Amino acid sequence: MTAAGRSTTSPAAIWLATVGSRMRMVDMVRQAWPRTVRRDGRRRGWGGRKAPANLCPSPPPLQVERLGNGLCCTLPKDANLPEVSNRLAHESSLYLRQHEANPVHWWPWCAEAFAEAKAKDKPVLVSVGYSSCHWCHVMARESFEQPWIADLMNQHFVCIKVDREERPEVDKLMMDAVQMIQGHGGWPLNCFCLPDGRPFFGGTYFPPEDRGHGQVPWPQLLMRVSDFYHRNKAELAANADAIAQNLTHLTRAPDADGSAPTPDDLVAAAHRICDQHDNTFGGFGAAPKFPTPHTLNFLLGIRGASAVEADRTLALRIDAVLTITLGSMARGGLFDQVGGGFHRYCVDRDWTVPHFEKMLYDNAQLLGTYAEAWARYRDPLYVDVCTETVGWLLREMRTANALFAASLDADTDHHEGTTYVWTAPEVATALGDEAFAFAQAYGLSDKGNFEGKNIPKLKGDHSARTRFAPARAKLLALRDQRPQPARDDKNLLSWNALVVGNLAKAGWILGRKEWVELAIEIEANLWTRFAREDSTQLLSVAHGDKTTLPGNLSDYAWLAEAELNLAAYASWARPGQARPHAARAEKLLILSQTLFGDPHSVGSFVVPADRGDLSVRQKDWFDNAVPAGNSSLLHGFSQIQMLSTDTRWAREFNELSTAYGGLCKNVPNGVAHALDGIARFAIGHATVKSAGRWNDLRCALNGDEKTAPHARPFRPLFLIEEPSEAGFAVCVGQTCLASVKTAQEAAASL
């Protein structure tokens, strides 16, 4: 399997690898000396200089031997390593505490660690991961838990451990630097920095010894980086400076041409995205395959544009892309067929074998995607996916403080996927006479499809799921008796905000009022736990009753999107909710511009101006597994115009849209959430004013096959309670339509 989360062809990686230069400092680990980057962006090599025989300036117990063309670090048999403890034992992060017993002298991310590096003239190793990351655990077992490797790290580096989920701004800086150097990234992420925090080299997973796959062994890499640091500081400083300058350059929107995407640009973007589709198995590109809710949402949104409706070929193409991909993900191993919820990604082309960790953000976003897809395509499988995903969230992810945990680990008892896989005899014992038919429906065999065991994968149609629902319940009850993957109980404001917004949206579309009620309750809890007393600043991470770390742009932008979804649909569950949630959304958007806005250029920064612990203050343009902060702001700026009298939001939306003209043409899949916001604004958000006849309207728009037999495309709308003698007053975009008496007439106008 590939390293967790690794994506060698992500748009962000492609852009970062081509900005200024492609920093092939990986040559350092293959030829003993790196290539550096000149300020003009051209690469400069280090010729035929040989690596010294001893790259370890410290005295024994470490000894260095030559093995072939490489170097090997060995530990004398009589070496006595002192028992040490690191500084992670008192940290709240589960990921950091997973490393508290390492012999590595880990520091958390703090100013004191960099002061230590300056005082001792050592480079800094920033190692980034997360608690549910399989390959993070592998590298920890192979390297960080080994005393002789830890001794290397301790002698030559100041070592910092970072939980990427708690400090996404640190992860972004280090990831962008590594993608610029290597052309790809992933986790575990290991980035080497100067004592002032500027990255100069890095990579992802490194094995402890040479395994013949072209990956340099971790001990050898450590020695070479340390030696190069002490012998060539000026060159390394120049290289780090070039990386920092390139990252700073990217605060300006990449490839921005000063114009917003036009309707024709958006249609062309849809064509380009569809061209990347795997028409056989769904998804985009080859293995590994990730769920791509931003891309799917953009296609769902633009499918309702008049230009697409008029282009029958494109309309049918989008329909095929969406239904093939959504169906393949829902029927395959990506979706937990027994317990509900989505795994992180699949390692193969046909969505059979997942990487087993389950992330809150994936499931929150896919909940909204499948609900909206049902509004158009009426596939009952999509309803099952939504229902079982919410069931999994409530059953396995709810924490004691009534919020949602961050993730479930990929491993159980140090082995990937143990909880989720089945042997044929296990299924036969559990299901008896029904086992054979179940095995046929879900592709189970004696041979198995994963290490001799089976990952259930639906082979039949939806009727098979319905037929075997009791059988799946039996298997789930049996599975619950097994050892379970570890859960990371931290509550992240941003990820819980994704749950709020998508629960409200899915609840409205699928007629699940209790989901909207739940979204309202979680939103209130978020404000109680994460907002400062004066509500002018948000915190981002909660561990039980302890809330820490200042919020980043994503915390404000994603919560604003969630508030707007509640402004849209909460009144259906609780009358009078639209305007209070709209007011909170507007407040968050104002704060986002106060804290993160750039008075000199388009776009908002990831962190506020008073963050002095990062070598570069960055902006986030590209969507990854979660939407970029600026993409979310576009959605907020577009929708708040329907609810606010402040004309600034039209200006903010128009200005930020200009950052995406070039990106829309060149890498539409990398900015799909932004393009979705622009496309839906062009189609027109809607407000509906009524005395509260929302059940009638919902049934007219999204009811079952009897009440609404013809699928209607989902359109974002805001339900505003206001007496209307006519019944319903509808506005679409900036145009208000004639009032109508019936919900059916209102639905038709939408």
Secondary structure as the mmCIF struct_conf table of DSSP 4:
data_model
#
loop_
_struct_conf.conf_type_id
_struct_conf.id
_struct_conf.beg_label_comp_id
_struct_conf.beg_label_asym_id
_struct_conf.beg_label_seq_id
_struct_conf.end_label_comp_id
_struct_conf.end_label_asym_id
_struct_conf.end_label_seq_id
HELX_LH_PP_P HELX_LH_PP_P1 THR A 2 ALA A 3
TURN_TY1_P TURN_TY1_P1 ALA A 4 GLY A 5
TURN_TY1_P TURN_TY1_P2 THR A 8 THR A 9
HELX_RH_AL_P HELX_RH_AL_P1 PRO A 11 THR A 18
BEND BEND1 VAL A 19 GLY A 20
TURN_TY1_P TURN_TY1_P3 MET A 25 VAL A 26
HELX_RH_AL_P HELX_RH_AL_P2 ASP A 27 GLN A 31
BEND BEND2 ALA A 32 TRP A 33
STRN STRN1 THR A 36 VAL A 37
TURN_TY1_P TURN_TY1_P4 ARG A 39 ASP A 40
BEND BEND3 GLY A 41 GLY A 41
STRN STRN2 ARG A 43 ARG A 44
TURN_TY1_P TURN_TY1_P5 GLY A 47 GLY A 48
HELX_LH_PP_P HELX_LH_PP_P2 ARG A 49 PRO A 52
BEND BEND4 ALA A 53 ALA A 53
BEND BEND5 SER A 58 SER A 58
HELX_LH_PP_P HELX_LH_PP_P3 PRO A 59 PRO A 59
TURN_TY1_P TURN_TY1_P6 PRO A 60 PRO A 61
STRN STRN3 GLN A 63 LEU A 67
TURN_TY1_P TURN_TY1_P7 GLY A 68 ASN A 69
STRN STRN4 GLY A 70 THR A 74
TURN_TY1_P TURN_TY1_P8 LYS A 77 ASP A 78
HELX_LH_PP_P HELX_LH_PP_P4 LEU A 81 GLU A 83
TURN_TY1_P TURN_TY1_P9 ARG A 87 HIS A 90
BEND BEND6 SER A 92 SER A 92
HELX_RH_AL_P HELX_RH_AL_P3 LEU A 94 ARG A 97
TURN_TY1_P TURN_TY1_P10 GLN A 98 ALA A 101
BEND BEND7 ASN A 102 VAL A 104
STRN STRN5 TRP A 107 PRO A 108
BEND BEND8 TRP A 109 CYS A 110
HELX_RH_AL_P HELX_RH_AL_P4 ALA A 111 LYS A 120
TURN_TY1_P TURN_TY1_P11 ASP A 121 ASP A 121
STRN STRN6 VAL A 124 GLY A 129
TURN_TY1_P TURN_TY1_P12 SER A 131 SER A 132
HELX_RH_AL_P HELX_RH_AL_P5 HIS A 134 MET A 139
HELX_RH_PI_P HELX_RH_PI_P1 ALA A 140 PHE A 144
TURN_TY1_P TURN_TY1_P13 GLU A 145 GLU A 145
HELX_RH_AL_P HELX_RH_AL_P6 PRO A 147 HIS A 156
STRN STRN7 VAL A 158 ASP A 163
TURN_TY1_P TURN_TY1_P14 ARG A 164 GLU A 166
HELX_RH_AL_P HELX_RH_AL_P7 PRO A 168 GLN A 182
BEND BEND9 GLY A 183 GLY A 183
BEND BEND10 TRP A 187 PRO A 188
STRN STRN8 LEU A 189 CYS A 193
TURN_TY1_P TURN_TY1_P15 PRO A 195 ASP A 196
BEND BEND11 GLY A 197 GLY A 197
STRN STRN9 PRO A 199 GLY A 203
BEND BEND12 THR A 204 THR A 204
BEND BEND13 PRO A 208 GLU A 209
BEND BEND14 GLY A 212 GLY A 214
HELX_LH_PP_P HELX_LH_PP_P5 GLN A 215 PRO A 217
HELX_RH_AL_P HELX_RH_AL_P8 TRP A 218 ARG A 231
HELX_RH_AL_P HELX_RH_AL_P9 LYS A 233 HIS A 249
TURN_TY1_P TURN_TY1_P16 LEU A 250 THR A 251
BEND BEND15 ARG A 252 ARG A 252
HELX_LH_PP_P HELX_LH_PP_P6 ALA A 253 ALA A 253
TURN_TY1_P TURN_TY1_P17 PRO A 254 ASP A 255
BEND BEND16 GLY A 258 GLY A 258
HELX_LH_PP_P HELX_LH_PP_P7 ALA A 260 THR A 262
HELX_RH_AL_P HELX_RH_AL_P10 PRO A 263 ASP A 275
TURN_TY1_P TURN_TY1_P18 GLN A 276 GLN A 276
STRN STRN10 HIS A 277 HIS A 277
TURN_TY1_P TURN_TY1_P19 ASN A 279 PHE A 281
BEND BEND17 GLY A 283 GLY A 283
STRN STRN11 PHE A 284 PHE A 284
BEND BEND18 GLY A 285 PRO A 288
STRN STRN12 LYS A 289 LYS A 289
HELX_RH_AL_P HELX_RH_AL_P11 PRO A 293 ILE A 302
TURN_TY1_P TURN_TY1_P20 ARG A 303 GLY A 304
BEND BEND19 ALA A 305 ALA A 305
HELX_RH_AL_P HELX_RH_AL_P12 SER A 306 ALA A 310
HELX_RH_AL_P HELX_RH_AL_P13 ARG A 312 ARG A 331
BEND BEND20 GLY A 332 GLY A 332
TURN_TY1_P TURN_TY1_P21 GLY A 333 LEU A 334
STRN STRN13 PHE A 335 PHE A 335
TURN_TY1_P TURN_TY1_P22 GLN A 337 GLY A 339
BEND BEND21 GLY A 341 GLY A 341
STRN STRN14 PHE A 342 PHE A 342
BEND BEND22 ARG A 344 ARG A 344
STRN STRN15 TYR A 345 CYS A 346
BEND BEND23 VAL A 347 ASP A 348
TURN_TY1_P TURN_TY1_P23 ARG A 349 ASP A 350
BEND BEND24 TRP A 351 TRP A 351
BEND BEND25 VAL A 353 VAL A 353
STRN STRN16 PRO A 354 HIS A 355
STRN STRN17 LYS A 358 MET A 359
HELX_RH_AL_P HELX_RH_AL_P14 LEU A 360 TYR A 377
HELX_RH_AL_P HELX_RH_AL_P15 PRO A 380 TRP A 392
HELX_RH_PI_P HELX_RH_PI_P2 LEU A 393 MET A 397
STRN STRN18 ARG A 398 ARG A 398
TURN_TY1_P TURN_TY1_P24 ALA A 400 ASN A 401
BEND BEND26 ALA A 402 LEU A 403
STRN STRN19 PHE A 404 PHE A 404
BEND BEND27 ALA A 406 ALA A 406
STRN STRN20 SER A 407 LEU A 408
BEND BEND28 ALA A 410 ALA A 410
STRN STRN21 ASP A 411 THR A 412
TURN_TY1_P TURN_TY1_P25 ASP A 413 HIS A 414
STRN STRN22 HIS A 415 GLU A 416
TURN_TY1_P TURN_TY1_P26 GLY A 417 TYR A 420
STRN STRN23 TRP A 422 TRP A 422
HELX_RH_AL_P HELX_RH_AL_P16 ALA A 424 LEU A 431
HELX_RH_3T_P HELX_RH_3T_P1 GLY A 432 GLU A 434
HELX_RH_AL_P HELX_RH_AL_P17 ALA A 435 ALA A 441
TURN_TY1_P TURN_TY1_P27 TYR A 442 GLY A 443
BEND BEND29 ASP A 446 LYS A 447
BEND BEND30 ASN A 449 ASN A 449
STRN STRN24 PHE A 450 PHE A 450
TURN_TY1_P TURN_TY1_P28 GLU A 451 GLY A 452
STRN STRN25 LYS A 453 ASN A 454
BEND BEND31 GLY A 460 GLY A 460
HELX_RH_AL_P HELX_RH_AL_P18 HIS A 462 ARG A 467
TURN_TY1_P TURN_TY1_P29 PHE A 468 PHE A 468
HELX_RH_AL_P HELX_RH_AL_P19 ALA A 469 ARG A 479
TURN_TY1_P TURN_TY1_P30 ASP A 480 GLN A 481
BEND BEND32 ARG A 482 ARG A 482
STRN STRN26 ARG A 487 ASP A 488
STRN STRN27 ASN A 491 LEU A 492
HELX_RH_AL_P HELX_RH_AL_P20 LEU A 493 LEU A 510
TURN_TY1_P TURN_TY1_P31 GLY A 511 GLY A 511
HELX_RH_AL_P HELX_RH_AL_P21 LYS A 513 PHE A 530
STRN STRN28 ALA A 531 ALA A 531
TURN_TY1_P TURN_TY1_P32 GLU A 533 ASP A 534
BEND BEND33 SER A 535 THR A 536
STRN STRN29 LEU A 538 LEU A 538
STRN STRN30 LEU A 539 HIS A 543
TURN_TY1_P TURN_TY1_P33 GLY A 544 ASP A 545
STRN STRN31 LYS A 546 PRO A 550
HELX_RH_AL_P HELX_RH_AL_P22 LEU A 553 ALA A 573
BEND BEND34 ARG A 574 ARG A 574
TURN_TY1_P TURN_TY1_P34 PRO A 575 GLY A 576
HELX_RH_AL_P HELX_RH_AL_P23 ALA A 578 PHE A 596
STRN STRN32 GLY A 597 GLY A 597
TURN_TY1_P TURN_TY1_P35 PRO A 599 HIS A 600
BEND BEND35 SER A 601 GLY A 603
STRN STRN33 SER A 604 PHE A 605
BEND BEND36 VAL A 606 VAL A 607
TURN_TY1_P TURN_TY1_P36 ALA A 609 ASP A 610
BEND BEND37 ASP A 613 VAL A 616
STRN STRN34 LYS A 619 LYS A 619
BEND BEND38 PHE A 622 PHE A 622
BEND BEND39 ASN A 624 VAL A 626
HELX_RH_AL_P HELX_RH_AL_P24 GLY A 629 ILE A 640
TURN_TY1_P TURN_TY1_P37 GLN A 641 LEU A 643
TURN_TY1_P TURN_TY1_P38 THR A 647 THR A 647
HELX_RH_AL_P HELX_RH_AL_P25 ARG A 648 SER A 657
HELX_RH_3T_P HELX_RH_3T_P2 THR A 658 TYR A 660
HELX_RH_AL_P HELX_RH_AL_P26 GLY A 661 ASN A 666
HELX_RH_3T_P HELX_RH_3T_P3 PRO A 668 VAL A 671
HELX_RH_AL_P HELX_RH_AL_P27 ALA A 672 ILE A 683
STRN STRN35 ALA A 686 SER A 690
BEND BEND40 ALA A 691 GLY A 692
HELX_RH_AL_P HELX_RH_AL_P28 TRP A 694 ASN A 702
TURN_TY1_P TURN_TY1_P39 GLU A 705 THR A 707
BEND BEND41 HIS A 710 HIS A 710
STRN STRN36 LEU A 717 GLU A 721
TURN_TY1_P TURN_TY1_P40 GLU A 725 ALA A 726
BEND BEND42 GLY A 727 GLY A 727
STRN STRN37 PHE A 728 PHE A 728
STRN STRN38 ALA A 729 VAL A 732
TURN_TY1_P TURN_TY1_P41 GLY A 733 GLN A 734
STRN STRN39 THR A 735 CYS A 736
HELX_LH_PP_P HELX_LH_PP_P8 LEU A 737 SER A 739
STRN STRN40 VAL A 740 VAL A 740
BEND BEND43 LYS A 741 THR A 742
HELX_RH_AL_P HELX_RH_AL_P29 ALA A 743 SER A 749
#
